[in-house]
Amino acid sequence: MAINATGKNAMLDALGTQNGYASLHTASPATNSNELTATGSPAYARKAITWAAAAAGSKALNGTLPTFDVYSGATVACVGFCASGTRGTNDINADDDVTSESYGGQGTYTLTSGTVALT
């Protein structure tokens, strides 16, 4: 059975409602065990995100995209989307691999886009 665009959009909008935060991870898939830790000054923390309404079976991040503080020695390889702003909660429902970036000193990582699609 195939799901039409209306059904896909409803599922994606529900997923967006449940995933209002982004997180950074050292490997894929995103898990609690590979999320960056609250280290550095300023310290790493999950960031709030907003999603546009789903259309044509796709849902994109909307509005101002977050900039994360990243500590020296960290590697960012994956972005997770999760329900809670609290690190360590087991609620990651989606993730996306990114070009791996290692930090030799304290720095920032800016999320520039994000889209979830059902095909």
Secondary structure as UniProt FT lines:
FT   HELIX           5..18
FT   STRAND          21..25
FT   HELIX           32..34
FT   TURN            40..43
FT   STRAND          47..48
FT   STRAND          50..51
FT   TURN            56..57
FT   STRAND          58..62
FT   STRAND          67..70
FT   TURN            72..73
FT   STRAND          75..82
FT   TURN            87..88
FT   STRAND          92..102
FT   STRAND          107..110
FT   STRAND          115..117
//
